[in-house]
Amino acid sequence: MTIIVSVKYTLKPGKREELLSFVMDNVQNTRKEQGNLAYSHYPSLENDQDMFVFEMWESIEYLNDHINMPHYIEFSERRKPLLQSYESQTYAATLYRTRSTAPRSD
């Protein structure tokens, strides 16, 4: 069963550039982890404080392993003083359908 995680966090004012200076190291290392299917951080287009994270994992065990990886621990510690708020949701997902063409593309 695929695990999907959505995270929204808000940075303290003026901290976006500091976060962006080190977030990609975590993204690149996470994408190399066993069981990772997708992992991205998205800065808000509406303001300079909000971030959205989308993750997909092959199992909850791989997700649990992720939060104990040295690169994630380092990222989390560096991000912690920059945070104003943090909220995440984890979902169990099953594949509903696979398509080889876009809907209504005929």
DSSP file with accessible surface (Angstrom, degrees, kcal/mol):
  #  RESIDUE AA STRUCTURE BP1 BP2  ACC     N-H-->O    O-->H-N    N-H-->O    O-->H-N    TCO  KAPPA ALPHA  PHI   PSI    X-CA   Y-CA   Z-CA
    1    1 A M              0   0  143      0, 0.0     2,-0.2     0, 0.0    93,-0.2   0.000 360.0 360.0 360.0 130.5    0.0    0.0    0.0
    2    2 A T  E     -A   93   0A  44     91,-1.3    91,-3.4    57,-0.1     2,-0.5  -0.535 360.0-145.2 -76.2 140.8    1.4    3.4   -1.0
    3    3 A I  E     -AB  92  57A  14     54,-3.0    54,-2.7    89,-0.2     2,-0.4  -0.920  12.2-165.3-108.2 129.8    1.7    6.0    1.8
    4    4 A I  E     -AB  91  56A  41     87,-2.6    87,-3.3    -2,-0.5     2,-0.4  -0.958   2.7-169.5-116.1 133.9    1.1    9.7    0.9
    5    5 A V  E     -AB  90  55A   6     50,-2.3    50,-2.4    -2,-0.4     2,-0.4  -0.986   3.9-170.8-123.9 130.3    2.2   12.5    3.2
    6    6 A S  E     -AB  89  54A  23     83,-2.5    83,-2.5    -2,-0.4     2,-0.4  -0.986   9.8-174.0-118.6 133.8    1.2   16.1    2.7
    7    7 A V  E     -AB  88  53A   3     46,-2.3    46,-2.7    -2,-0.4     2,-0.5  -0.985  11.4-172.6-128.5 135.3    2.9   18.8    4.9
    8    8 A K  E     +AB  87  52A 113     79,-2.9    79,-2.1    -2,-0.4     2,-0.3  -0.998  15.1 171.0-124.1 125.3    2.2   22.4    5.2
    9    9 A Y  E     -AB  86  51A   0     42,-2.0    42,-2.7    -2,-0.5     2,-0.5  -0.971  22.3-144.2-133.2 152.5    4.6   24.5    7.3
   10   10 A T  E     -AB  85  50A  18     75,-2.2    74,-3.7    -2,-0.3    75,-1.8  -0.964  14.9-144.9-116.0 130.3    4.9   28.2    7.8
   11   11 A L  E     -A   83   0A   0     38,-2.8    72,-0.2    -2,-0.5     3,-0.1  -0.557  28.6 -98.7 -87.3 155.8    8.3   29.9    8.2
   12   12 A K    >   -     0   0   91     70,-3.2     3,-1.7    -2,-0.2     4,-0.2  -0.385  63.0 -75.2 -64.4 151.1    9.0   32.8   10.5
   13   13 A P  T 3  S+     0   0   90      0, 0.0    -1,-0.1     0, 0.0    36,-0.1  -0.200 118.1  13.5 -53.8 136.4    9.0   36.1    8.5
   14   14 A G  T 3  S+     0   0   61     -3,-0.1     4,-0.3     1,-0.1     3,-0.1   0.550  97.5 104.3  79.3   9.8   12.1   36.6    6.4
   15   15 A K    <>  +     0   0   73     -3,-1.7     4,-2.2     1,-0.1     5,-0.2   0.483  46.3  94.0-104.3  -1.0   13.4   33.0    6.7
   16   16 A R  H  > S+     0   0   42     32,-0.3     4,-3.0     1,-0.2     5,-0.2   0.927  85.4  49.0 -60.0 -48.8   12.5   31.6    3.2
   17   17 A E  H  > S+     0   0  142      1,-0.2     4,-1.3     2,-0.2    -1,-0.2   0.888 110.0  52.4 -61.3 -37.2   15.9   32.2    1.6
   18   18 A E  H  4 S+     0   0   91     -4,-0.3     4,-0.4     2,-0.2     3,-0.3   0.940 111.9  45.8 -63.1 -45.5   17.7   30.6    4.6
   19   19 A L  H >X S+     0   0    0     -4,-2.2     4,-1.9     1,-0.2     3,-1.9   0.944 110.2  53.4 -61.6 -46.9   15.5   27.5    4.2
   20   20 A L  H 3X S+     0   0   59     -4,-3.0     4,-0.5     1,-0.3    -1,-0.2   0.764  96.4  69.0 -63.0 -21.1   16.0   27.4    0.5
   21   21 A S  H 3< S+     0   0   86     -4,-1.3    -1,-0.3    -3,-0.3    -2,-0.2   0.712 119.4  15.3 -70.6 -17.6   19.8   27.5    0.9
   22   22 A F  H X> S+     0   0    8     -3,-1.9     4,-0.9    -4,-0.4     3,-0.6   0.491  99.6  90.1-133.1  -5.1   19.7   23.9    2.4
   23   23 A V  H 3X S+     0   0    5     -4,-1.9     4,-2.1     1,-0.2     3,-0.4   0.875  81.8  61.8 -65.9 -34.7   16.4   22.3    1.6
   24   24 A M  H 3X S+     0   0   89     -4,-0.5     4,-2.9     1,-0.2     5,-0.3   0.831  95.4  60.5 -66.9 -28.3   17.5   20.7   -1.7
   25   25 A D  H <> S+     0   0   99     -3,-0.6     4,-2.1     1,-0.2    -1,-0.2   0.936 108.9  44.4 -60.2 -43.6   20.2   18.6    0.0
   26   26 A N  H  X S+     0   0    4     -4,-0.9     4,-2.6    -3,-0.4     5,-0.2   0.920 113.4  50.4 -66.0 -43.6   17.4   16.9    2.0
   27   27 A V  H  X S+     0   0    1     -4,-2.1     4,-2.4     1,-0.2    -2,-0.2   0.954 112.4  46.2 -60.2 -50.6   15.2   16.5   -1.1
   28   28 A Q  H  X S+     0   0  100     -4,-2.9     4,-0.7     1,-0.2    -1,-0.2   0.911 115.3  45.9 -62.4 -42.3   18.0   15.0   -3.2
   29   29 A N  H >< S+     0   0   62     -4,-2.1     3,-0.6    -5,-0.3     4,-0.4   0.886 111.7  52.1 -68.5 -37.3   19.0   12.6   -0.4
   30   30 A T  H >< S+     0   0    0     -4,-2.6     3,-1.7     1,-0.2    -2,-0.2   0.910 103.0  57.8 -65.7 -40.1   15.4   11.6    0.4
   31   31 A R  H 3< S+     0   0  122     -4,-2.4    -1,-0.2     1,-0.3    -2,-0.2   0.743 103.9  54.7 -63.1 -20.1   14.8   10.8   -3.2
   32   32 A K  T << S+     0   0  162     -4,-0.7    -1,-0.3    -3,-0.6    -2,-0.2   0.572  85.6 110.7 -86.3 -11.5   17.6    8.3   -3.1
   33   33 A E  S X  S-     0   0   18     -3,-1.7     3,-1.8    -4,-0.4     2,-0.1  -0.364  80.6-101.6 -68.3 144.9   16.2    6.4   -0.1
   34   34 A Q  T 3  S+     0   0  146      1,-0.2    -1,-0.1    -2,-0.1     3,-0.1  -0.393 108.0  20.8 -61.4 133.5   14.8    2.9   -0.5
   35   35 A G  T 3  S+     0   0    6      1,-0.3    23,-2.6    -2,-0.1     2,-0.4   0.326  88.2 131.5  89.6  -6.3   11.0    3.0   -0.7
   36   36 A N  E <   +C   57   0A  22     -3,-1.8    -1,-0.3    21,-0.2    21,-0.2  -0.665  23.9 170.1 -83.6 129.4   10.7    6.7   -1.7
   37   37 A L  E     -     0   0A  82     19,-3.1     2,-0.3    -2,-0.4    20,-0.2   0.677  68.8  -3.6-105.7 -28.6    8.5    7.2   -4.7
   38   38 A A  E     +C   56   0A  28     18,-1.6    18,-2.6    -8,-0.1    -1,-0.4  -0.942  56.5 171.7-164.0 145.5    8.2   11.1   -4.6
   39   39 A Y  E     +C   55   0A   4     -2,-0.3     2,-0.3    16,-0.2    16,-0.2  -0.830  14.5 153.6-162.0 116.0    9.5   13.9   -2.4
   40   40 A S  E     -C   54   0A  22     14,-2.0    14,-2.2    -2,-0.3     2,-0.4  -0.997  29.9-147.5-146.7 146.5    9.3   17.6   -3.1
   41   41 A H  E     -C   53   0A  24     -2,-0.3    12,-0.2    12,-0.2    -2,-0.0  -0.956  18.9-164.5-110.0 133.4    9.1   20.9   -1.2
   42   42 A Y  E     -C   52   0A 116     10,-3.7    10,-2.5    -2,-0.4     2,-0.2  -0.963  11.3-142.4-123.6 117.6    7.1   23.7   -2.9
   43   43 A P  E     -C   51   0A  54      0, 0.0     8,-0.2     0, 0.0     5,-0.1  -0.504  34.5-103.1 -71.7 143.6    7.4   27.4   -1.8
   44   44 A S        -     0   0   25      6,-2.5     7,-0.0    -2,-0.2     6,-0.0  -0.360  16.9-152.3 -63.7 143.4    4.1   29.3   -1.9
   45   45 A L  S    S+     0   0  176      1,-0.1    -1,-0.1    -3,-0.1     3,-0.1   0.584  94.1  58.2 -86.6 -13.3    3.5   31.6   -4.8
   46   46 A E  S    S-     0   0  180      1,-0.2     2,-0.3     4,-0.1    -1,-0.1   0.717 119.0  -1.7 -91.6 -26.0    1.2   33.7   -2.6
   47   47 A N        -     0   0   57      3,-0.2    -1,-0.2     0, 0.0    -3,-0.1  -0.957  65.2-113.5-156.1 172.7    3.6   34.6    0.2
   48   48 A D  S    S+     0   0   81     -2,-0.3   -32,-0.3     1,-0.1   -33,-0.1   0.225 104.0  57.3-100.9  17.4    7.2   34.0    1.3
   49   49 A Q  S    S+     0   0   48    -34,-0.1   -38,-2.8   -35,-0.1     2,-0.3   0.719  82.7  84.3-114.3 -31.0    6.4   32.0    4.5
   50   50 A D  E     -B   10   0A  33    -40,-0.2    -6,-2.5   -42,-0.0     2,-0.3  -0.558  49.3-177.4 -86.0 140.2    4.3   29.0    3.4
   51   51 A M  E     -BC   9  43A   3    -42,-2.7   -42,-2.0    -2,-0.3     2,-0.4  -0.971  10.3-157.0-129.4 146.6    5.8   25.7    2.2
   52   52 A F  E     -BC   8  42A  86    -10,-2.5   -10,-3.7    -2,-0.3     2,-0.4  -0.981   6.7-164.3-123.8 136.8    4.1   22.6    0.9
   53   53 A V  E     -BC   7  41A   2    -46,-2.7   -46,-2.3    -2,-0.4     2,-0.4  -0.977   1.8-167.4-122.2 134.2    5.7   19.2    0.9
   54   54 A F  E     +BC   6  40A  63    -14,-2.2   -14,-2.0    -2,-0.4     2,-0.3  -0.990  12.7 175.9-122.0 128.4    4.4   16.1   -1.0
   55   55 A E  E     -BC   5  39A  13    -50,-2.4   -50,-2.3    -2,-0.4     2,-0.4  -0.976  14.4-169.9-131.7 145.2    5.8   12.7   -0.3
   56   56 A M  E     -BC   4  38A  52    -18,-2.6   -19,-3.1    -2,-0.3   -18,-1.6  -0.998  11.6-178.6-133.2 134.2    5.0    9.2   -1.5
   57   57 A W  E     -BC   3  36A   0    -54,-2.7   -54,-3.0    -2,-0.4   -21,-0.2  -0.950  34.9-129.3-131.4 149.5    6.4    6.0    0.1
   58   58 A E  S    S-     0   0   97    -23,-2.6     2,-0.3    -2,-0.3   -22,-0.1   0.784  91.6  -5.5 -67.0 -27.7    6.1    2.3   -0.7
   59   59 A S     >  -     0   0   25    -24,-0.2     4,-1.6   -56,-0.1     3,-0.2  -0.985  69.7-105.8-159.7 165.0    5.2    1.6    2.9
   60   60 A I  H  > S+     0   0   63     -2,-0.3     4,-2.8     1,-0.2     5,-0.2   0.826 117.2  62.3 -66.1 -29.4    4.8    3.1    6.3
   61   61 A E  H  > S+     0   0  116      1,-0.2     4,-2.4     2,-0.2    -1,-0.2   0.912 102.7  48.6 -63.5 -41.6    8.1    1.4    7.3
   62   62 A Y  H  > S+     0   0   55     -3,-0.2     4,-2.1     2,-0.2    -1,-0.2   0.896 111.3  50.2 -65.4 -38.9   10.0    3.3    4.7
   63   63 A L  H  X S+     0   0   16     -4,-1.6     4,-1.5     2,-0.2    -2,-0.2   0.940 110.7  49.2 -62.6 -44.9    8.5    6.5    5.9
   64   64 A N  H  < S+     0   0   80     -4,-2.8     4,-0.4     1,-0.2    -2,-0.2   0.889 109.9  51.5 -63.1 -36.9    9.4    5.7    9.5
   65   65 A D  H >< S+     0   0   87     -4,-2.4     3,-1.5     1,-0.2     4,-0.3   0.894 103.3  61.6 -63.5 -38.9   13.0    4.9    8.4
   66   66 A H  H >< S+     0   0    2     -4,-2.1     3,-1.9     1,-0.3     6,-0.3   0.894  96.7  55.5 -55.7 -45.6   13.1    8.3    6.6
   67   67 A I  T 3< S+     0   0   79     -4,-1.5    -1,-0.3     1,-0.3    -2,-0.2   0.622 108.4  50.5 -71.0  -7.1   12.6   10.3    9.7
   68   68 A N  T <  S+     0   0  112     -3,-1.5    -1,-0.3    -4,-0.4    -2,-0.2   0.348  82.1 116.1-107.4   5.2   15.6    8.6   11.3
   69   69 A M  S <> S-     0   0   65     -3,-1.9     4,-2.6    -4,-0.3     3,-0.4  -0.509  72.5-125.4 -72.8 140.8   18.0    9.1    8.4
   70   70 A P  H  > S+     0   0  102      0, 0.0     4,-2.5     0, 0.0     5,-0.2   0.880 109.6  52.2 -55.2 -41.3   21.0   11.3    9.3
   71   71 A H  H  > S+     0   0   34      1,-0.2     4,-2.2     2,-0.2     5,-0.1   0.886 111.7  46.3 -65.9 -35.4   20.3   13.8    6.4
   72   72 A Y  H  > S+     0   0   27     -3,-0.4     4,-3.2    -6,-0.3     5,-0.2   0.908 110.8  52.0 -72.9 -39.8   16.7   14.2    7.5
   73   73 A I  H  X S+     0   0   79     -4,-2.6     4,-2.4     2,-0.2    -2,-0.2   0.944 112.0  47.0 -59.5 -44.8   17.7   14.7   11.2
   74   74 A E  H  X S+     0   0  118     -4,-2.5     4,-2.2    -5,-0.2    -2,-0.2   0.936 113.8  47.7 -62.7 -45.7   20.2   17.4   10.1
   75   75 A F  H  X S+     0   0    7     -4,-2.2     4,-2.5     1,-0.2     5,-0.2   0.941 111.5  50.5 -59.8 -46.1   17.6   19.1    7.9
   76   76 A S  H  X S+     0   0   34     -4,-3.2     4,-2.2     1,-0.2    -1,-0.2   0.898 110.5  48.9 -60.9 -41.9   15.0   18.9   10.7
   77   77 A E  H  < S+     0   0  115     -4,-2.4    -1,-0.2    -5,-0.2    -2,-0.2   0.883 113.3  46.7 -66.8 -37.9   17.3   20.5   13.2
   78   78 A R  H  < S+     0   0  108     -4,-2.2     4,-0.2    -5,-0.2    -2,-0.2   0.850 116.1  45.5 -71.1 -34.9   18.3   23.3   10.8
   79   79 A R  H >X S+     0   0   10     -4,-2.5     3,-2.1    -5,-0.2     4,-0.8   0.833  94.0  80.2 -75.8 -32.8   14.7   24.0    9.9
   80   80 A K  G >< S+     0   0  134     -4,-2.2     3,-1.2     1,-0.3    -1,-0.2   0.852  91.3  47.5 -48.2 -49.0   13.3   23.9   13.5
   81   81 A P  G 34 S+     0   0   78      0, 0.0    -1,-0.3     0, 0.0    -2,-0.1   0.692 109.9  56.2 -71.2 -11.7   14.3   27.4   14.5
   82   82 A L  G <4 S+     0   0    4     -3,-2.1   -70,-3.2    -4,-0.2     2,-0.2   0.606  87.7 103.6 -89.5 -13.3   12.9   28.8   11.2
   83   83 A L  E <<  +A   11   0A  37     -3,-1.2   -72,-0.3    -4,-0.8     3,-0.1  -0.489  36.4 173.1 -81.0 139.4    9.4   27.3   11.8
   84   84 A Q  E    S-     0   0A 115    -74,-3.7     2,-0.3     1,-0.4   -73,-0.2   0.721  77.9  -6.6-102.1 -40.0    6.3   29.2   12.9
   85   85 A S  E     -A   10   0A  60    -75,-1.8   -75,-2.2     2,-0.0    -1,-0.4  -0.981  59.1-165.0-152.9 161.4    3.9   26.3   12.4
   86   86 A Y  E     +A    9   0A 100     -2,-0.3     2,-0.3   -77,-0.2   -77,-0.2  -0.982   9.6 170.4-151.6 134.2    3.9   22.7   11.0
   87   87 A E  E     -A    8   0A 121    -79,-2.1   -79,-2.9    -2,-0.3     2,-0.3  -0.980   6.2-179.4-147.2 132.6    1.1   20.3   10.1
   88   88 A S  E     -A    7   0A  56     -2,-0.3     2,-0.4   -81,-0.2   -81,-0.2  -0.964  10.6-162.2-132.8 153.5    1.2   17.0    8.3
   89   89 A Q  E     -A    6   0A  90    -83,-2.5   -83,-2.5    -2,-0.3     2,-0.4  -0.998   7.8-157.2-132.3 136.4   -1.3   14.4    7.2
   90   90 A T  E     -A    5   0A  76     -2,-0.4     2,-0.4   -85,-0.2   -85,-0.2  -0.958  12.2-171.6-119.1 132.7   -0.5   10.8    6.3
   91   91 A Y  E     -A    4   0A 113    -87,-3.3   -87,-2.6    -2,-0.4     2,-0.5  -0.932  23.3-136.1-124.7 145.2   -2.7    8.7    4.0
   92   92 A A  E     -A    3   0A  67     -2,-0.4     2,-0.4   -89,-0.2   -89,-0.2  -0.883  35.4-169.9 -93.6 126.0   -2.9    5.1    3.0
   93   93 A A  E     -A    2   0A  25    -91,-3.4   -91,-1.3    -2,-0.5     2,-0.4  -0.912  16.9-163.4-123.2 147.1   -3.5    5.0   -0.8
   94   94 A T        -     0   0  114     -2,-0.4     2,-0.3   -93,-0.2    -2,-0.0  -0.953  35.9-101.4-123.5 147.5   -4.4    2.3   -3.2
   95   95 A L        -     0   0  138     -2,-0.4     3,-0.1     1,-0.2    -2,-0.0  -0.504  34.6-178.7 -68.8 126.4   -4.1    2.6   -7.0
   96   96 A Y        -     0   0  195      1,-0.3     2,-0.3    -2,-0.3    -1,-0.2   0.836  62.3 -13.8 -92.2 -43.9   -7.4    3.3   -8.6
   97   97 A R        -     0   0  136      2,-0.0     2,-0.4     0, 0.0    -1,-0.3  -0.989  49.2-146.5-160.4 151.0   -6.5    3.4  -12.2
   98   98 A T        -     0   0  114     -2,-0.3     2,-0.4    -3,-0.1    -3,-0.0  -0.981  20.5-168.2-120.2 135.7   -3.6    3.6  -14.6
   99   99 A R        -     0   0  118     -2,-0.4     3,-0.1     1,-0.1    -2,-0.0  -0.947  23.2-163.8-123.5 148.9   -3.9    5.4  -18.0
  100  100 A S  S    S+     0   0  123     -2,-0.4     2,-0.3     1,-0.1    -1,-0.1   0.453  83.3  40.0-105.3  -5.1   -1.7    5.5  -21.0
  101  101 A T  S    S-     0   0   84      5,-0.0     3,-0.1     0, 0.0    -1,-0.1  -0.967  94.2 -96.8-136.4 157.9   -3.4    8.6  -22.4
  102  102 A A    >   -     0   0   62     -2,-0.3     3,-1.5     1,-0.1     4,-0.1  -0.389  53.9 -89.7 -70.0 146.9   -4.8   11.8  -20.9
  103  103 A P  T 3  S+     0   0   83      0, 0.0    -1,-0.1     0, 0.0    -4,-0.0  -0.311 112.5  10.6 -57.0 139.5   -8.5   11.8  -20.2
  104  104 A R  T 3  S+     0   0  242      1,-0.1    -2,-0.1    -3,-0.1     0, 0.0   0.758  88.6 127.2  63.1  26.4  -10.5   13.1  -23.1
  105  105 A S    <         0   0   65     -3,-1.5    -1,-0.1    -4,-0.0    -3,-0.1   0.459 360.0 360.0 -90.9  -0.7   -7.5   13.0  -25.4
  106  106 A D              0   0  187     -4,-0.1    -5,-0.0    -5,-0.1     0, 0.0  -0.447 360.0 360.0 -76.7 360.0   -9.2   10.9  -28.1
